[in-house]
Amino acid sequence: MIKEDPEYRAEVKTYFDVCLITSELKPIKRIAELETVTGLNDYSDFEDEDRKPNIPEKIEALKEEIQNIEYKAPVSSTTTLEPTSKTDGAGLLVSEIRDSGKDHFTSHEIIHFLKS
């Protein structure tokens, strides 16, 4: 009937528009907010101090941060480490396990390491 009767079509369209506008779910407002967050409606031309950056702007900012990361060379493995606390000793144990090529040490190997 919508295809055949233009008056009925206009009436249905008006009813639908009224339902959208008066809905407690506020679909029109929610769609507008989603468009703003995703950058589909670009208001970046307007200088608004309270405006939060949209997703594309956040992605660009992250790209710049990643590109500006400074690489720091790892500590030289030739440095002799002397444990000054219990956690330093644990770090040395982990290094020893890695250097041994094993997945883990047995309890006897750990005890031997701690004694030496």
FENBEL-V997839 format. One record per pair of residues at least 4 apart in sequence whose C-alpha atoms are under 6 Angstrom apart, sorted by the first residue. I is the first residue (numbers start at 1). GAP is how many residues later the second one is. Records with the same first field share a line. If there is no record, write none. Layout:
BEGIN
I->GAP ; GAP
END
This chain:
BEGIN
1->4
2->7
18->4
19->4
35->4 ; 5 ; 6
36->5
37->17
38->16 ; 17
39->15
53->4
83->5 ; 6
105->4
END
